[in-house]
Amino acid sequence: MYAFHEGAGIPVVDPTAADGVFALLWLVIALPLAGAAVLLIGGRFTDRWGHLLGTLLPIGSFAISLAMFVSLLGREDNERQIDQHLYTWFQTGHLDVGMDLLYDPLSALFLLLITGVGSLIHVYSIGYMAHDPRRRRFFGYLNLFVAAMLMLVLSENYLGLFLGWEGVGLASYLLIGFWQHKPTAAAAAKKAFVINRVGDMGLSLAIMLFFITFGSTSFTVISVGAGDASSTTVTILGLLLLLGACGKSAQFPLQAWLLDAMEGPTPVSALIHAATMVTAGVYLVVRSNFVFELAPHAQTAVVVVAVISIFWGAWIGSSKDDIKKALAGSTMSQIGYMMLAAGLGVAGYAFAIFHLLTHGFFKANMFLGAGSVMHGMDDDVDMRHYGALRKAMPVTYLTFGMGYLAIIGFPGFSGFWSKDKIIETALADNWLVGICALLGAGVTGFYMTRLMLMTFFTNKRWAKGVHPHESPSVMTVPLMVLAALSILGGVFLIGDWIVDFLAPVVGTAHHEDPPIPALAVTVLAVLVVAAGVAVAWLLVGKRDVPREAPQDVSFATRAGRNELYGNTINDTLVVNPGRRLTTALLATDKYAVDGVLTGGPVAVGLFAGFARRVQNGYVRSYALSILVGALIVGLALLAVNLA
């Protein structure tokens, strides 16, 4: 489809029509979409077996995705962009949009992640949602989400991407608020939906500007013509795309919805907030590399947003006692690393996707592990009520531990390879940004060790009547698979495989000697992480953790518990002024606009009411009126003559 070679900036267009196993590309989306239709339309008839159908169909999509991936590996680099035209979506004026799918190395990796990890989460949900009376509906929503996410990453144009983009927004709203009988869940769903709409405005405006500038929304057409657009136009496009990415990926300043979204069932957190939806913004930036490579100011904005998000999320993760919200803060921080790599341009695109994949493995593992802990602790999410669970829940402990070692970057685990490459690339590009990424790794070591100690170690703090127990195998088997992937995910980097594999999409960078040797960066990163782990051990591991959070805490802890006052900032700058503006507009509409439009009819009505009283139908009244009128006229004439 297109590529940026060394030096960047030259798009190569050479699409190949889908044939062989690639002819089944449409079926990858159709299977979960059909599952959603059957489960949501079929009603109670599907209650008994709906969860099984809802699980089998994403597994079918994974099987097709795996077969296509293997076939793709057998092709030459210039034959790895495959286009499938399904039908003409719509034609209007000069805009001709087809329902076209693009399968290339970038979308191939996303397909494996979405369908593979998504299928494991479906299997896990069979056990987790076993006693929920609306389980069939839950699986219908999960299937809808998977289908929309697949549409997002497979579309060949921005309008198709936007269709999937809005689809995942709808599905996330339904899943976050699935337990809508809880006011907090209903409010969280609305909050996520509204904040995401702010980001969606950026993406929709970018799509309009694409059409105005290039006459098309196709990646192919835009990548070819991007070099002819003015620098102002591509900068605006880059900033609008970044706004869209910030909303979907919970990056600063549109991050406030993410922690509230933990009100949804835990499998939702794993699917949406670890492996798929929050990575859509990263996909958008990497897929739009032909814009960002020509907009250095927009790239700088991506890096700034990413660095802020790394520390913002890490700060929150260091302060929260709710296990899911601590992991959510971690997600924001880790997505920040991906956005940072994407903002570094050609040198970082592949590593952004590399960390996206490994993060999908270990963070889905830990979210599902958190759900397993909650399952054994009567749905309690407060880590201050945990402690010493490693013996009561050995499988959950061991699998969660693999995810923990991966995210902190323990040597040999997946996160060690992916995060270190981002830090190394950042240091080579800008030493200040690189140091920020390095410090962020240290904070990651702190808050994840804190979480691990409070949950599986330290003193026992279980409530009376709580008897922790291991989860059933339908929940632990997916944990084992994800734990294995958390360990082995680094294979993507062997021989720089992922860099070469993604080169036809994102190009290759010039090879320059970094200011610090790669081995030195690795050693430095390990030492910084070890320092973070040591601090957590001193502050948490060596002390008795109280069941109640102390109130006399530092400002940093208090701010972290309040999510750095992000909600307060939003309320002050947006919500309250918006509420006052809405009240004023409603009053203006009611009393001014409606007054102008309805005042005339009201006046006519009043006059008509008065006239009705005069026209009463009695002759004697009319005679009296004539007499009074004649007297008035006569008196007026007499007064004039006397004057």
Buried (B, 14 or more C-beta within 10 A) or exposed (E): BBBBBEEBEEBBEEBBEBEEBBEBBBEBBBBBBBBBBBBBEBEEEBBEEBBEBBBEBBBBBBBBBBBBBEBBEEEEEEEBBBBBEBEEBEEEEEEBBBBBBBBBBBBBBBBBBBBBBBBBBBBBBBBBBEEBEEBBBBBBBBBBBBBBBBBBBBBBBBBBBBBBBBBBBBBBBBBBBBBEEEEEBBBBBBBBBEBBEBBBBBBBBBBEBBBEBBBBBBBBBBBBBBEEBEEEBBBBBBBBBBBBBBBBBBBBBBBBBBBBBBBBBBBBBBBBBBBBBBBBBBBBBBBBBBBBBBBBEBBBBBBBBBBBBBBBBBBBBBBBBBBBBBBBBBBBBBBBBBBBBBBBBBBBBBBBBBBBBBBBBBBBBBBBBBBBBBBBBEEBBBBBBBBBBBEBBEBBBBBBBBBBBBBBBBEEBBBBBBBBBBBBBBBBBBEEBBBBBBBBBBBBBBBBBBBBBBBBBBEEBBEEEBEBEBBBEBBBBBBBBBBBBBBBBBEBBEEEEBBEBBBBBBBBBEEEEBEBEEEEBBEBBBEBBBEBBBBBBEEBBEEEBEEEBEEEEEEEBEBBBEBBEBBEBBBEEBBEEEEEEEEEEEEEEEEEEEEEEEEEEEEEEEEEEEEEEEEEEEEEEEEEEEEEEEEEEEEEEEEEEEE
